[in-house]
Amino acid sequence: METATVVTVCVLEPCCDNSAPWGEYPENCRHGRNARRSPVFTTHPILEAAAPDVAKLKGWYHLDGYVFEGEMPPEGERFRIMPIIGSLNTHYEHAAPVEIPFPTIEQAHEYAKHWHEWPDARRHKEILFNIVGDQDTRVRWSSYTVPVGTELTPGDWA
């Protein structure tokens, strides 16, 4: 017996009604490139049926969402990226986890690896981040060897 395949698409919706979806930020949107965008999930029986949502992933950034072959786990079983922010002139600290939940640690890791491709991203040789739960800040994976299980606090030194 063959099991049904499900394709889940996460699309980061525009920040406001003044934003042109999946294109350049227009001048009448005053939120700028750092505006929070809401993740919206849709499921489809096959990848071809997801084509309209997948087309929305080619917008403001290289990373406007993602495609996942499978169903999203329920809340509490998902993961988020908790980046490290700072510069050579300041200290590095834990930022708040991003709002996008991921179905697997591997999916979150792959997404985070490509942040340096964003047009306004700072260029670093290595992007530092942790992967935490979707409802806590306990480390599940770290790009710089923070022990798994460590509870992180946004704003604390990294």
N, C-alpha and C positions, 0 to 999 in steps of 0.2 A: 504494500500500500504506500503510495507516494504522499508525502506531507506537503501541505500548501506552503509556498514561499511568500513571505511578506516583505515588502520594501518600505522602510520608514524614511521620510524626508524631513529634515529640520531646516526651516527657512527662517532667517532673522528678518522679521518684518520691519518696515520703515519706522523711524522714530516718531513721525507725526503725519498729519494729513497734508502738510505742505511739502513733504519729501516726495520726490519722484521715485516710486518703487523700482528697485533694481536698475538704477542708472546713477548719474552724478547727483550730488547734493545741489539742489537749486539755490539761488540766492535768497529766496524767501523762507528757507528753513534756517532758523537761527540757532539750531542745536549743535551744528558742527559735526565733525567726523567722530568725536568721542561720545556722541549721543547713545544712550542705551536703546537697544532694539530688542524686541520681544521674540523669543523663539516660539515658532508654531510648528506642530508636528502633524504630518498626514501619513496615512498608510495606504499602500496600494498592493494589489495582488501580484503584479509583475513590474519590472523596471520600466517597460514601455508605457504603462499606464501612469507612471510618475513623471513623465516627460514635462508637463506644464510646470510642476513644482521644481523639478531639477533645473529648468531654464531660469528660474528666479535666483539660482545660486551664482549666476555670473553678473554680479552687480558692482556695488561700491568697492568691494575688496575681493581678494582671491578667496576669502573665507566667509561667505555669506550664509553658511549652514553646512549641512552634510547629508550624505545618503548612507543608510545603513541597511544591510540585508538581514532583516529579522525584525522582531517586535521590540519596542522600547520596554525595558523592565519597569515595574511600578516605582513610584516615588519611594525613596529610601534605599533603592538598589541601584541607583545611577551614580555618576561621577561628574565632578566639575574640575576645572583647571584653576589653580591658585597661583598666579604669576608672582614673580619677584620684580619689584620696581625700584628705580633709583638711577643714579648716574655716577660717573667718576668724581663729580663734585659733591655728591651727597652720600649718605649711607644707603644700603639696600634694605628694603623691608618687604614683608609679606603684604601683598595687595589683597583686597577682598576677592573671593572666588568669582569667576565669571558666571553670568546668569544662565549659560547654556548647559543643560545636563546632557551627558553622553551615556550611551548604553553599556560601554565597556571601557576599561582603562586604556586598552589599545587604541580605541577610537579617539579618546581625549588626548592621548599622547601624540598621535598622528596629526591631529588638528593643531596642537600647540607647537609642533615642530615647524609649522609653516607661518607662524606669526611674523617672522622677519620679512615675509613677502608683501606685507601690507604697505601701501605707498608711503604712509607717514610713520612707519615703525622705526624705532632707533635701530641702528645697525650694531649688533653684538656678534661676537664670534660664537657665543653659545647663549641660547635663551634658557633662563633658569625658571623652573616652575615645579609645583607639586600637583599631584592629583589627589583630591580629597573627595569625601562623600557628597552627595547632593543636598544633605541636610545637616552636615557638620563640617568641621575643618580638620578632621583626623586624616593624616597622610596615608594614602594607599600605595603611592609610588612617588619617587622624587628624582629629579634630574641631577641632583647634587648630593645625594646620599643622606637626606634626612631620614632617620629610622621610621619604618612603617609603624603606624600607630601613634606617632607624635601628634599632639593637638597643637595646631598653630593658631595664632591670633593676628588678624589683619592689623597692620601698623607696627607690629613687633619687628625688631631687627632680624634680618635674614643671615 
